Amino acid sequence: MAMLEAQVRRVTYPGGRVAVENVHVSLEPGEVLLVVGPSGSGKSTLLKTIAGVIPFIEDAHLHGSILVHGESIEGLPPGRRPVAYMPQDPSELALGDYGAEILLLYGAKPRLEVEELLERRVSEMSSGQLQRLLLSAVLGQGRSIVLLDEPLANLDVYSSSLAYRTVKEVAGEGGSVIVAEHRVSKLAGLADKILVLGKDGRPVYYGKNVEGGLRIAEDIGVRPADATGEQVEIDVSCKSVSGWKDAVAGLENVYAGYEGRAVLKGLSFICPRGAMVAVIGPNGSGKTTMLRLLAGVAKPWRGRVYYAWGRWDWRMIGYAPASPWLSFLEDTVFDEVAVAARRAGSSSFREDALEVLKLLGLQEYLGEKPWRLSGGEMVRLAVARAVVKKPRLLLLDEPLRGQDRRSAEVVLEAARLVARSGGCSVVVTHDLEFLREFDLIYRVDRGCYMVG
């Protein structure tokens, strides 16, 4: 008898939108299922349905059945199901103030290296550190079924390798694991089965031929499994950026951190006019802190933040934070972007909003509520809201997570537009496969440019 049998005929959201249709998955103990598909294809919806988030927390309706060891679990709320689940935004699980408190509340034995995070406040953790902590908690709950939605999205190379090893251990102990992921090159070797979902939420392929399934997935826009960029190590000497003139903005000898703990120590950075800059570095090295300083939402303890236009001006800066869904204020996707354009002074804000939403592949969702988009679509909405202001300085924190190949390309094209217009775009990323698209690469833990 299968450990998990999920027969999902249809999952519908209010208004009748069908997110997943005609999906049937079956997992034996110890099997790993990799779920792939374009952004917005229903991967997260499928995992939420099996976990019980749908319908108990999120307003949607399941037509179908979910069996564990042959017994139905549709009537059980999330906490009572034999399922451990990590959502796309791990902060949803951050129920305590400190790392140790989170592990205690989940009754979890740590499965990843998290010792340095146990006495640290959640508010002081980077998105990658928080993801590692919560992934450790989810994998350490000892549930027979584990569901992981984009578990590598915010992890650096080292933490990704830890996650890979630990998922393999859980499966070796008899756990059934379902992983939805865009960075398939990191996890393809783990999978016993693969489910490929099309843009319409219907299965394009399901079976044990993982290699064949990945070829089919690549044909519909999923990132290639052999993306060599994932293995890139930026381990060269610092480079000069003297060839780039006229800084749009920069940091000069800044010190910054949280509650007395320094994250940046004497860091200097320039964002040259016309450049698109990738910011990379290990989890917790200060990438997000650096962006927050440039955005003006945090102040340095010492040092200087400067702008070519003089004093800080919100109209000159477009900023998409790591968890943009927390900042959505309007009722529709269109209004979220149009209101930002109008407040920035555009006389053609409606036309500007439509143009940017079309560029980022969101024109089909103009009347949709922002929080009903997929995780990747919400990230692109935040990018649209930042770009539509036509800023001189564009700051994007992990905008490539949750994106298929084409969606990642359009995000980078939006960033390129700002650079081409004489501004500067700064993109924090762990997606090393896209580094070739940038003019400059800044390694924040070394405090210097690695390519210039």
TILOFI-232848 format. One record per residue (C-alpha): x, y, z; residue in one letter; residue number from 0. Coordinates in steps of 0.2 Angstrom, whole numbers, m for minus. Each point is the difference from the previous one (the first is absolute). Example, Ala and Ser with C-alpha at 12.3 -4.5 7.8 and 13.67 -1.06 7.14 Angstrom:
REM TILOFI-232848
REC, 62, m22, 39, A, 0;
REC, 6, 17, m3, S, 1;
This chain:
REM TILOFI-232848
REC, 0, 0, 0, M, 0;
REC, 6, 17, m5, A, 1;
REC, 6, 12, 14, M, 2;
REC, m9, 15, m9, L, 3;
REC, m14, m1, m13, E, 4;
REC, m6, 17, m6, A, 5;
REC, m14, 1, m13, Q, 6;
REC, m2, 18, m4, V, 7;
REC, m14, 2, m13, R, 8;
REC, 0, 19, 2, R, 9;
REC, 4, 14, 12, V, 10;
REC, m10, 16, m2, T, 11;
REC, 2, 17, 8, Y, 12;
REC, m14, 12, 3, P, 13;
REC, m6, 7, m17, G, 14;
REC, 2, m17, m8, G, 15;
REC, 18, 1, m5, R, 16;
REC, 7, m18, m1, V, 17;
REC, 18, m1, 6, A, 18;
REC, 3, m19, m1, V, 19;
REC, m9, m13, m10, E, 20;
REC, 0, m19, m3, N, 21;
REC, 16, m3, 11, V, 22;
REC, 3, m17, 7, H, 23;
REC, 15, m4, 10, V, 24;
REC, 5, m16, 10, S, 25;
REC, 15, m2, 11, L, 26;
REC, 8, m15, 9, E, 27;
REC, 10, 2, 15, P, 28;
REC, 18, 7, m4, G, 29;
REC, m5, 7, m17, E, 30;
REC, 3, 18, m5, V, 31;
REC, m11, 9, m12, L, 32;
REC, 6, 16, m9, L, 33;
REC, m14, 12, m5, V, 34;
REC, 5, 12, m14, V, 35;
REC, m9, 12, m12, G, 36;
REC, 0, 18, m5, P, 37;
REC, m4, 14, 13, S, 38;
REC, m18, m1, 4, G, 39;
REC, m3, m18, m6, S, 40;
REC, m8, m5, 17, G, 41;
REC, 15, m8, 9, K, 42;
REC, m3, 9, 16, S, 43;
REC, m18, m3, m1, T, 44;
REC, 2, m19, m1, L, 45;
REC, 12, 0, 15, L, 46;
REC, m12, 11, 10, K, 47;
REC, m14, m12, m4, T, 48;
REC, 9, m15, 6, I, 49;
REC, 6, 9, 16, A, 50;
REC, m18, 6, 4, G, 51;
REC, 4, 19, m2, V, 52;
REC, m14, m2, m13, I, 53;
REC, m14, 1, 5, P, 54;
REC, 3, 3, 18, F, 55;
REC, 11, 16, m1, I, 56;
REC, m1, 5, m18, E, 57;
REC, m17, 3, m8, D, 58;
REC, m1, m13, m14, A, 59;
REC, m9, m16, m3, H, 60;
REC, 7, m18, m3, L, 61;
REC, m10, m11, m12, H, 62;
REC, 9, m17, 3, G, 63;
REC, 7, m11, 14, S, 64;
REC, 17, m1, 10, I, 65;
REC, 4, m17, 8, L, 66;
REC, 14, m4, 12, V, 67;
REC, 2, m19, 2, H, 68;
REC, m17, m2, m8, G, 69;
REC, m9, 11, 12, E, 70;
REC, m8, 17, m5, S, 71;
REC, 8, 16, 8, I, 72;
REC, m10, 13, m8, E, 73;
REC, m10, 4, 15, G, 74;
REC, 16, 2, 11, L, 75;
REC, 7, 18, 3, P, 76;
REC, 18, 3, m4, P, 77;
REC, 7, m3, 17, G, 78;
REC, m9, m17, 2, R, 79;
REC, 6, m7, m17, R, 80;
REC, 16, m12, 0, P, 81;
REC, 8, 13, m11, V, 82;
REC, 14, 13, 2, A, 83;
REC, m2, 15, m11, Y, 84;
REC, 12, 14, m4, M, 85;
REC, m9, 14, m10, P, 86;
REC, 8, 11, m14, Q, 87;
REC, 2, 14, 13, D, 88;
REC, 8, m8, 15, P, 89;
REC, m4, 15, 11, S, 90;
REC, m18, m7, 1, E, 91;
REC, 7, m13, 12, L, 92;
REC, 10, 12, 11, A, 93;
REC, m10, m1, 15, L, 94;
REC, 13, 4, 13, G, 95;
REC, 12, 14, 4, D, 96;
REC, 16, m10, 0, Y, 97;
REC, 7, m15, m10, G, 98;
REC, m1, m12, 15, A, 99;
REC, m18, 6, 4, E, 100;
REC, m5, m5, m18, I, 101;
REC, 8, m17, 1, L, 102;
REC, m8, m3, 17, L, 103;
REC, m18, 5, m6, L, 104;
REC, 1, m12, m14, Y, 105;
REC, 7, m14, 11, G, 106;
REC, 14, m2, m13, A, 107;
REC, 17, m8, 1, K, 108;
REC, 11, 11, m11, P, 109;
REC, 5, m8, m16, R, 110;
REC, 11, 13, m7, L, 111;
REC, 14, 10, 7, E, 112;
REC, m9, 14, 10, V, 113;
REC, 11, 2, 16, E, 114;
REC, 4, 18, m3, E, 115;
REC, m18, 5, m3, L, 116;
REC, m7, m8, 16, L, 117;
REC, 2, 16, 11, E, 118;
REC, m3, 12, m14, R, 119;
REC, m16, 10, m2, R, 120;
REC, m10, m4, m15, V, 121;
REC, 0, 18, m5, S, 122;
REC, 19, 0, m1, E, 123;
REC, 1, m15, m12, M, 124;
REC, 2, 2, m18, S, 125;
REC, m13, m8, m11, S, 126;
REC, 12, m14, m4, G, 127;
REC, 4, m3, 18, Q, 128;
REC, m18, m1, 5, L, 129;
REC, m4, m12, m15, Q, 130;
REC, 14, m11, 7, R, 131;
REC, m6, 0, 17, L, 132;
REC, m18, m4, m5, L, 133;
REC, 5, m13, m12, L, 134;
REC, 9, m8, 14, S, 135;
REC, m15, 1, 11, A, 136;
REC, m12, m7, m13, V, 137;
REC, 12, m15, m5, L, 138;
REC, 3, m3, 19, G, 139;
REC, m19, m3, 4, Q, 140;
REC, 1, m18, m4, G, 141;
REC, m16, 0, m11, R, 142;
REC, m2, m14, m13, S, 143;
REC, m3, 12, m14, I, 144;
REC, 10, 16, m3, V, 145;
REC, m6, 14, m12, L, 146;
REC, 13, 13, m5, L, 147;
REC, m5, 15, m10, D, 148;
REC, 16, 9, m8, E, 149;
REC, 11, m6, 15, P, 150;
REC, 16, 7, m9, L, 151;
REC, m7, 17, m5, A, 152;
REC, 10, 10, 12, N, 153;
REC, 15, m12, 4, L, 154;
REC, 18, 2, m5, D, 155;
REC, 10, m13, m7, V, 156;
REC, 6, m8, 16, Y, 157;
REC, m18, 0, 8, S, 158;
REC, m7, m7, m16, S, 159;
REC, 12, m15, 1, S, 160;
REC, m5, m3, 18, L, 161;
REC, m19, 1, m5, A, 162;
REC, 4, m13, m14, Y, 163;
REC, 9, m12, 12, R, 164;
REC, m14, 1, 13, T, 165;
REC, m14, m3, m12, V, 166;
REC, 9, m15, m6, K, 167;
REC, 2, m6, 18, E, 168;
REC, m19, 2, 4, V, 169;
REC, m4, m10, m15, A, 170;
REC, 12, m13, 5, G, 171;
REC, m8, m1, 17, E, 172;
REC, m17, m4, m9, G, 173;
REC, m8, 17, m2, G, 174;
REC, m9, 5, m15, S, 175;
REC, 5, 17, m7, V, 176;
REC, m8, 12, m13, I, 177;
REC, 11, 14, m5, V, 178;
REC, m6, 15, m11, A, 179;
REC, 15, 9, m7, E, 180;
REC, 6, 11, m14, H, 181;
REC, 19, m3, 3, R, 182;
REC, m2, m18, m7, V, 183;
REC, 18, m2, m3, S, 184;
REC, 3, m1, 19, K, 185;
REC, m13, m13, 3, L, 186;
REC, m2, m11, m16, A, 187;
REC, 12, m13, 7, G, 188;
REC, m12, m3, 15, L, 189;
REC, m16, m4, m9, A, 190;
REC, m8, m17, m3, D, 191;
REC, m14, 8, m9, K, 192;
REC, m5, 16, m8, I, 193;
REC, m16, 10, m3, L, 194;
REC, 1, 13, m13, V, 195;
REC, m15, 12, 1, L, 196;
REC, m4, 11, m15, G, 197;
REC, m5, 19, 1, K, 198;
REC, m19, m6, 1, D, 199;
REC, 4, m10, 16, G, 200;
REC, m2, m17, m9, R, 201;
REC, 13, m13, m1, P, 202;
REC, 11, m1, m15, V, 203;
REC, 10, m15, 7, Y, 204;
REC, m1, m11, 15, Y, 205;
REC, 11, m15, 3, G, 206;
REC, 17, m8, 4, K, 207;
REC, 10, 6, m15, N, 208;
REC, 7, 15, 8, V, 209;
REC, 12, 4, m13, E, 210;
REC, m14, 0, m14, G, 211;
REC, m11, 10, 11, G, 212;
REC, 13, 13, 2, L, 213;
REC, 2, 2, m19, R, 214;
REC, m19, 2, m2, I, 215;
REC, 1, 13, 14, A, 216;
REC, 14, 10, m8, E, 217;
REC, m11, 1, m16, D, 218;
REC, m14, 9, 10, I, 219;
REC, 12, 12, 8, G, 220;
REC, 7, m9, 16, V, 221;
REC, 18, 4, 3, R, 222;
REC, 12, m13, m7, P, 223;
REC, 6, m14, 12, A, 224;
REC, 18, 2, m6, D, 225;
REC, 1, 19, 3, A, 226;
REC, 19, 1, 3, T, 227;
REC, m1, 17, 7, G, 228;
REC, m6, m8, 17, E, 229;
REC, 17, m7, 2, Q, 230;
REC, 9, 17, m3, V, 231;
REC, 12, 5, 14, E, 232;
REC, 4, 18, 0, I, 233;
REC, 18, m2, 7, D, 234;
REC, 11, 13, m9, V, 235;
REC, 8, 15, 6, S, 236;
REC, m8, 17, 2, C, 237;
REC, m2, 11, m15, K, 238;
REC, 0, 18, m3, S, 239;
REC, m16, 9, m6, V, 240;
REC, 10, 16, m5, S, 241;
REC, m7, m2, m18, G, 242;
REC, m17, 3, 6, W, 243;
REC, m3, 19, 3, K, 244;
REC, m14, 10, 9, D, 245;
REC, m7, m10, 15, A, 246;
REC, m19, 1, 1, V, 247;
REC, 2, m5, 19, A, 248;
REC, 12, m8, 12, G, 249;
REC, 5, m4, 17, L, 250;
REC, 16, 6, 8, E, 251;
REC, 8, m9, 14, N, 252;
REC, m16, m5, 8, V, 253;
REC, m3, m10, 16, Y, 254;
REC, m17, m7, 3, A, 255;
REC, m9, m15, 9, G, 256;
REC, m13, m5, 12, Y, 257;
REC, m2, 3, 19, E, 258;
REC, 19, 2, 2, G, 259;
REC, 6, m14, m12, R, 260;
REC, 9, 7, m15, A, 261;
REC, m4, m7, m17, V, 262;
REC, 9, 13, m11, L, 263;
REC, 17, 6, 6, K, 264;
REC, 8, 14, m10, G, 265;
REC, m9, m5, m16, L, 266;
REC, 2, 12, m15, S, 267;
REC, m10, m3, m16, F, 268;
REC, m4, 11, m16, I, 269;
REC, m14, m3, m12, C, 270;
REC, 6, 7, m17, P, 271;
REC, m11, 9, m12, R, 272;
REC, m6, m12, m14, G, 273;
REC, 5, m16, 10, A, 274;
REC, m10, m15, 5, M, 275;
REC, 9, m7, 16, V, 276;
REC, m2, m17, 8, A, 277;
REC, 3, m1, 18, V, 278;
REC, 5, m18, 6, I, 279;
REC, 7, m8, 16, G, 280;
REC, m4, m13, 14, P, 281;
REC, m16, 1, 10, N, 282;
REC, 1, 13, 14, G, 283;
REC, 14, 9, m9, S, 284;
REC, m10, 17, m1, G, 285;
REC, m7, 0, m17, K, 286;
REC, m18, 5, 6, T, 287;
REC, 8, 12, 12, T, 288;
REC, 9, 8, m14, M, 289;
REC, m15, 2, m10, L, 290;
REC, m10, 7, 15, R, 291;
REC, 13, 14, 2, L, 292;
REC, 0, 5, m18, L, 293;
REC, m19, 0, 0, A, 294;
REC, 0, 11, 16, G, 295;
REC, m11, m11, 10, V, 296;
REC, 15, m3, 12, A, 297;
REC, 14, 11, 6, K, 298;
REC, 18, m4, 2, P, 299;
REC, 8, 1, 18, W, 300;
REC, 15, 9, m9, R, 301;
REC, 5, 5, m17, G, 302;
REC, m10, 8, m14, R, 303;
REC, m14, m4, m13, V, 304;
REC, 0, 11, m15, Y, 305;
REC, m10, 4, m15, Y, 306;
REC, 5, 9, m16, A, 307;
REC, m16, 11, 1, W, 308;
REC, 4, 5, 18, G, 309;
REC, m12, m4, 14, R, 310;
REC, m10, m16, 2, W, 311;
REC, m15, 1, m11, D, 312;
REC, m12, m15, m1, W, 313;
REC, m5, 4, m18, R, 314;
REC, 17, m3, m6, M, 315;
REC, 1, m17, 8, I, 316;
REC, m9, m16, m5, G, 317;
REC, 1, m14, 13, Y, 318;
REC, m7, m17, 1, A, 319;
REC, 4, m9, 17, P, 320;
REC, 3, m18, 3, A, 321;
REC, m18, m3, 6, S, 322;
REC, m10, 12, m11, P, 323;
REC, m17, m7, 3, W, 324;
REC, 1, 8, 17, L, 325;
REC, m1, 17, m8, S, 326;
REC, m14, m2, m12, F, 327;
REC, m14, 13, 4, L, 328;
REC, m12, 1, m15, E, 329;
REC, m14, m12, m4, D, 330;
REC, 6, m4, m18, T, 331;
REC, 16, m4, m9, V, 332;
REC, m3, 15, m12, F, 333;
REC, m3, 12, 14, D, 334;
REC, 15, m6, 10, E, 335;
REC, 11, 6, m15, V, 336;
REC, m11, 15, m6, A, 337;
REC, m1, 8, 17, V, 338;
REC, 19, m1, 2, A, 339;
REC, 2, 8, m18, A, 340;
REC, m12, 14, 5, R, 341;
REC, 8, 4, 16, R, 342;
REC, 17, 1, m8, A, 343;
REC, m7, 14, m11, G, 344;
REC, m4, m9, m17, S, 345;
REC, m14, 9, m10, S, 346;
REC, m2, m16, m10, S, 347;
REC, m1, m12, 15, F, 348;
REC, m13, m12, m7, R, 349;
REC, 10, m2, m16, E, 350;
REC, 16, m2, 9, D, 351;
REC, m7, m13, 12, A, 352;
REC, m7, m11, m15, L, 353;
REC, 17, 1, m9, E, 354;
REC, 10, m6, 15, V, 355;
REC, m13, m14, 5, L, 356;
REC, 0, m6, m18, K, 357;
REC, 19, 0, 0, L, 358;
REC, 0, m11, 16, L, 359;
REC, m13, m12, m6, G, 360;
REC, m14, 6, 12, L, 361;
REC, m12, 7, m13, Q, 362;
REC, m12, m14, 3, E, 363;
REC, m2, 4, 18, Y, 364;
REC, m5, 18, 0, L, 365;
REC, m16, m2, 10, G, 366;
REC, 7, m13, 11, E, 367;
REC, 4, 3, 19, K, 368;
REC, 19, 0, 2, P, 369;
REC, 1, m13, 14, W, 370;
REC, m9, m13, m11, R, 371;
REC, 15, 0, m12, L, 372;
REC, 13, m13, 1, S, 373;
REC, 16, 3, 9, G, 374;
REC, 10, 4, m16, G, 375;
REC, m14, 11, m7, E, 376;
REC, m1, 10, 17, M, 377;
REC, 19, 3, m2, V, 378;
REC, m2, 6, m18, R, 379;
REC, m14, 11, 6, L, 380;
REC, 11, 8, 13, A, 381;
REC, 13, 3, m14, V, 382;
REC, m13, 8, m11, A, 383;
REC, m5, 12, 14, R, 384;
REC, 18, 5, 2, A, 385;
REC, 4, 2, m18, V, 386;
REC, m15, 9, m5, V, 387;
REC, 6, 15, 10, K, 388;
REC, 14, 2, m13, K, 389;
REC, 13, 1, 14, P, 390;
REC, 18, 5, m1, R, 391;
REC, 4, m13, 12, L, 392;
REC, m8, m18, m1, L, 393;
REC, 3, m12, 15, L, 394;
REC, m7, m18, m1, L, 395;
REC, 2, m12, 14, D, 396;
REC, 0, m18, m7, E, 397;
REC, m12, 4, m14, P, 398;
REC, 5, m16, m10, L, 399;
REC, m7, m13, 13, R, 400;
REC, m16, m8, m5, G, 401;
REC, 3, 4, m19, Q, 402;
REC, 2, m12, m14, D, 403;
REC, 12, 4, m14, R, 404;
REC, m10, 12, m10, R, 405;
REC, m7, 9, 16, S, 406;
REC, 18, 2, 6, A, 407;
REC, 5, 8, m17, E, 408;
REC, m14, 13, 1, V, 409;
REC, 4, 5, 17, V, 410;
REC, 18, 3, m5, L, 411;
REC, m6, 9, m16, E, 412;
REC, m10, 12, 12, A, 413;
REC, 16, 3, 10, A, 414;
REC, 9, 3, m16, R, 415;
REC, m12, 13, m6, L, 416;
REC, 4, 11, 15, V, 417;
REC, 19, m2, m3, A, 418;
REC, m2, 5, m19, R, 419;
REC, m10, 15, 5, S, 420;
REC, 15, 6, 10, G, 421;
REC, m4, m7, 17, G, 422;
REC, 8, m14, 9, C, 423;
REC, m8, m17, 5, S, 424;
REC, 6, m10, 15, V, 425;
REC, m6, m18, 1, V, 426;
REC, 3, m12, 15, V, 427;
REC, 0, m18, m6, T, 428;
REC, 5, m17, 4, H, 429;
REC, m4, m6, m18, D, 430;
REC, 18, m1, m6, L, 431;
REC, m6, m7, m17, E, 432;
REC, m5, 18, m5, F, 433;
REC, 16, 9, 5, L, 434;
REC, 5, 2, m19, R, 435;
REC, m14, 12, m2, E, 436;
REC, 7, 13, 12, F, 437;
REC, 13, 14, m4, D, 438;
REC, 8, m2, 17, L, 439;
REC, 0, m12, 15, I, 440;
REC, 3, 6, 17, Y, 441;
REC, 5, m13, 14, R, 442;
REC, m7, 8, 16, V, 443;
REC, 10, m11, 12, D, 444;
REC, 16, 5, m8, R, 445;
REC, m6, 18, m3, G, 446;
REC, 6, 2, m18, C, 447;
REC, m5, m3, m18, Y, 448;
REC, 5, m17, m7, M, 449;
REC, m3, 4, m18, V, 450;
REC, 3, 17, m7, G, 451;
